[in-house]
Amino acid sequence: MKQIFILLLAVAAFTSCKKEFDAPPSREIPTGSILTIADLRAMYAGSPIHFQSDQTVFAVVTADEVSGNLYKNVYIQDNTGAINIRLRSSGGLYVGDSIRLNLTGTVLSSYNGMMQIDSVDADNNIVKQATGRFIQPEVVTLNMINASYQAKLVRINNVQFVSSDTSLTFANAVAQTSQNRTIADCNGNTMLVRTSGYANFAGSNIPNGNGSIVVIVGQFNSDMQLYIRTLSDLTMDGGTRCVEPYLEKDFDDLSISSGGWTQQLVTGGVSWSASSFGPDIFGRISNYNGSNNVACESWLISPAVNLSSAINPVLTFRTACNYSGSNIQVYVLTNYDGISNPSTATQTLLSPALSGGSWAWVNSGTLNLSSFLTSGVYIGFKYTGTNSDGKTWEVDDILIEEL
């Protein structure tokens, strides 16, 4: 009995010395006034808005960081719209999370045209209310996508990556650099798909079939872009591809070199550039430098075009010009490496209709290319000027397609 009493005293002494730790205080994130995403977008008038009081947005996460294609960026959506939120620290939010976002300390701003809620602290600004609340993508077509769809989750059916991209990967996984690829529909509408070099699918091959794609709509300045969440959102391997042009260049991206176009400045150093007048965007060249003319020979050359499976391909384009000087010349270049002086190529001069001046646009007419049913076909626009004269030439809507 004495031993039992001593044991009880020891147990009591041990338990009386055990430290009682305080429970951590519960985290309370106030709600305040409630805003929709449409309300937020309507508030923005061109200058950043710093939220100082409790205002709350209820929304569902539609894109997260899991694949690595988005970093510290999450997209949310409610029944009024969608928006990008930029996190102070990575992680913690996943597709299907229903959240309450308190805006205190965050900033509503525009980054290169993309509306965002910046400086979001997942611990102090967000309460996760439920999981598995997935939003169904809205079905749209490429020509419907504009700034009103910014940050939304959409599905686009009957599209394919352009043939020049199907030999590539989504991005450069080795150098971990982002890349743009292009999808197109059967009506000739196109849009960029941008992928981070850190995405876990960056090194995956571009699918070569027609099908559907689920994406987030992004924007960079005036360009609409698409962001892939995961490769499981693409169903593009088995569909029959729609007929697409063998070559297309409209300069609407204000780039001379996009799509693999190059310049060869043989003499004079006079360059082609992308330019615009009113709604028209086109390729342009002039040897007048503001004080005098420069003697030059300058080529604008297409990427290699594969016409080996073509039946009756034709080339069309438009030109406009003004002032005095030589006409532009248009060649088919074969046996060419794409980087050397065009004089190394086999040159076939074409006979298009050309602008007569006064900036009047003229269609080239249909130029038959059925004599060049092979791979490695280039189209070259040759501009020449002298020290005493030189026209300004503009070129647009260059297209090779089946007749």
ABEGO torsion letter per residue (X at the ends): XAAAAAAAAAAAAAAAABBBBBBBBBBBBBAEBBBBAAAAAAABAGBBBBBABBBBBBBBBABBAAAGABBGBBBBBBAAEBBBBBBABBEGBBBGBBBBBBABGBBBBBBGGBBBBBGBBAAAABBBABBGBBBBBBBBBAAABBAAABGBBBBBBGBBBBAAAAABBABBAAAGBBBBBBBBBAAGBBBBBBBBAABAAAABBBBABBEBBBBBBBBBEABBBBBBABAAABBAAABBBBBBBABBBAGAAGBAABGGBBBBBABGGBBBBBBBBEABBBBBBBABAGABBBBBBBBBBBBBBBAAABABBBBBBBBBBBEBEBBBBBBBBBGBAGABBAAABBBBBBBBBBBAEGGBBBBAEBBBAAAABBBGBBBBBBBBBBAABEBBBBBBGBBBBBX
